[in-house]
Structures are given as structure tokens and as C-alpha cells.
């Protein structure tokens, strides 16, 4: 058979270390409640765990406890605090005055999942983010995504990237496919050798027939005993990336 055992407004627990004092709050066995009796450690005591409005002086002195503030249970110091802990306690109904507050006790005070608490510790406080968005981690990530996307498009959203590999003998004119080129980078696509040690280039006037073009140059030492660069005489593969305005 089964039937109602109690109204669920209180629970009997074994008094914690130090015992209990009537009218004070304790967290025992996963239950946060107000002790009905003063007893010694290990003795049975009923805790009032009803979702009711209570008054207490068991509060962290440095916290504000404004009306409407969510509060938590600090088990180490046996008091209520505004600092989030594993045990949500309830919400302030009457702001702190003369070291006292009134609050509504939460119906359930589940212990926080260890993994969730550890993750929160790793993530840190969103208020410390350097982004404009600080209230939500997802919003901050989206903000970074937008800025990085613009960066990858070439500093600003109106720019585009072009890339390629060209065989260059001395000097080569490259058609990038962009409307205009504003910046570029180039490097040998093969290991340096006596035939080619360095790559350079210039951006010609971005108008008329040279709009969207860049000029690549491959250099080699003048001689084995002369490091002064001179134009390469053997075709070498050069990788290039250009940033500019996109073609229509």
C-alpha cells in the first residue's frame, strides 16, 4: 500500500556538525531549511523546507541583497550570499536592513552538477570579455565571428581574396581576377636554390589595363661569391595571395 506520508513542508535530518539552533538555516542531505529545534550533532531535527517567506540574519555582510536578487547558500560559511554556488536558495523579497533580509525559499535546492560547475569555472565571467557583447557567451562568439569574417575578406566586408600559383622567370604579370589590388603576399612554392632565393613584387597602377594585376619578381644571387640579387633565369613556382575589391 502507499499513501500520503507528510505535507512535504518539512524534512527530518540528522543535525550537522555543531548541531542546530532553532530559527537558523542549515543545508543537510540536499535540503536547505530552517531548524525547528535546537539539538546536538547527530540528533534528529526537522527543517522547514516549505516555499515560504522567511527572515534571516544569516547573510554575507558585504552583499547588497536588493529586493528581487537571487540568493545562494554558502555551505562553508553557513550563510546566504549573492555569489552563485551549487545551491540556489531563493529570491529576496525585502532588501537588507539592519543586517536582516526577507526572502522566499526556493521549492527545491538541487546540488549543482560537478561538471557544470567545473565548466563554469573554466569559462569564467562573461563580464571579463573584451567584446562589446558581455551578457551572453553566444552573443560574444557571434560578434567575434562577424569581425573575423570581415578580416578574412580583407580587412573590411567590401574586400575579397584571390590566390594562385604562377611560374615566374625573372618577372611576371599576374591577373588576379580582382577589380583592383590593394595588398598582396607572395612566396616561393619550392625550396630556395641557387636559381631562386627570394620573391618580391609591386602593385602597378590600378587603372586601365593593369587594374586587378600585380607584378611578381624572382631573384637569385649574381654569382656563387656575389650575393647581390639579380633577376632569376629559371621558371620557379610562386604562391601568391591578393586582397582587393571584387570584380563585378
Secondary structure as UniProt FT lines:
FT   STRAND          10..14
FT   TURN            17..18
FT   TURN            22..23
FT   STRAND          25..28
FT   TURN            29..30
FT   STRAND          31..35
FT   TURN            41..42
FT   STRAND          44..48
FT   STRAND          53..56
FT   TURN            61..62
FT   TURN            67..68
FT   STRAND          70..74
FT   TURN            75..78
FT   STRAND          79..81
FT   STRAND          87..97
FT   TURN            98..99
FT   STRAND          100..105
FT   HELIX           114..123
FT   HELIX           126..128
FT   HELIX           137..152
FT   TURN            153..154
FT   TURN            157..158
FT   STRAND          159..168
FT   STRAND          171..175
FT   STRAND          180..188
FT   TURN            194..195
FT   STRAND          198..202
FT   HELIX           208..210
FT   TURN            211..212
FT   STRAND          213..223
FT   TURN            224..225
FT   STRAND          226..231
FT   STRAND          236..245
//
